[in-house]
Amino acid sequence: MTSQEETWPRTLAELTMPRCRGRILRTMTRHEDSELPEHVLANRQYWDEVADQWVAAGKRAWESPEPYWGVWGLPESRLRLLPRDMNGMRAIELGCGTGYVSPWMARRGASVVGIDNSECQLVSARRFAQEHGVELDLRHGSAESVPLADESFDFAISEYGAAIWCDPWSWIPEAHRLLRSGGQLVFLATTPLAHMTTPADGSLCDDRLHRSYFDLHRMDWRDVEIDPGGIEFTLPISSWLELFRNTGFEVTDYLELQAPADLEDNPFHGPAKWGTRWPYENVWKLRKQSPLAGHANDMGESA
């Protein structure tokens, strides 16, 4: 995905990025990081390198009194990704980036943890949290392996973040582990169709199928000609459903998001006209089933 134009004062990048790059070099030599999967290390390097280009977008989202979602900026009043009242809830943002979803939850009363693979993204998140007076627990790490206890949270969310940069066969079970029985997981990501219609050179979606639907999983964008990036993940819809069922999630809602008709094309947003005809993004809303409910479902399937 192409980054947005930087409009934040350059002094922030100049002050933070050299320290970030020093941390990257030290982090990459640590023994425990050498054991991380290739995609985790590749995506960490990529996002540390481009983090300063996302400060402006983070600033705008932090300053917004109401949540908005995805590349089309669709309003929370339409999508309803967050509980209206989060008082007393513990929430976690999986792949928080500059952290703007976390304050939206904190302002609704939740106690929030944000975890991100990029330390340089967290530099921006911590600065914004301090400037806005929002108390967040921001941690550096992969959403595929979160160093927190089982059943620690009532609600988990990922807008992109873990939803596309982590392997779903790892991060979905990890989110399930972190949630209490009845807890909710909501995530917004690029659709399988958008990946199938993205040409091999990395250019924007078109009206042709460029890869097999049934082979969708890991997409490496590091060496493409146009807008090289990191390693992303998606699955066919049937595989998502199988993963949810086997993990112990029930689907409570599924949304396919349409671009507004009057939206102009933007390299970051993808082709807006394409998005009016086909879904560029989707939202999954899930609930962690109780062990008893899962047992009942197994009995029903075997009957």
Secondary structure as GFF3:
##gff-version 3
##sequence-region A 1 303
A	DSSP	alpha_helix	10	28	.	.	.	ID=ss1
A	DSSP	alpha_helix	31	34	.	.	.	ID=ss2
A	DSSP	alpha_helix	38	50	.	.	.	ID=ss3
A	DSSP	three_ten_helix	51	54	.	.	.	ID=ss4
A	DSSP	alpha_helix	55	63	.	.	.	ID=ss5
A	DSSP	beta_strand	68	69	.	.	.	ID=ss6
A	DSSP	beta_strand	74	75	.	.	.	ID=ss7
A	DSSP	alpha_helix	76	79	.	.	.	ID=ss8
A	DSSP	beta_strand	90	94	.	.	.	ID=ss9
A	DSSP	alpha_helix	101	106	.	.	.	ID=ss10
A	DSSP	beta_strand	111	116	.	.	.	ID=ss11
A	DSSP	alpha_helix	119	132	.	.	.	ID=ss12
A	DSSP	beta_strand	137	140	.	.	.	ID=ss13
A	DSSP	beta_strand	153	159	.	.	.	ID=ss14
A	DSSP	alpha_helix	162	165	.	.	.	ID=ss15
A	DSSP	alpha_helix	168	178	.	.	.	ID=ss16
A	DSSP	beta_strand	179	190	.	.	.	ID=ss17
A	DSSP	alpha_helix	192	196	.	.	.	ID=ss18
A	DSSP	beta_strand	218	220	.	.	.	ID=ss19
A	DSSP	beta_strand	231	233	.	.	.	ID=ss20
A	DSSP	alpha_helix	237	247	.	.	.	ID=ss21
A	DSSP	beta_strand	249	257	.	.	.	ID=ss22
A	DSSP	alpha_helix	272	277	.	.	.	ID=ss23
A	DSSP	beta_strand	281	288	.	.	.	ID=ss24
A	DSSP	alpha_helix	291	302	.	.	.	ID=ss25
###
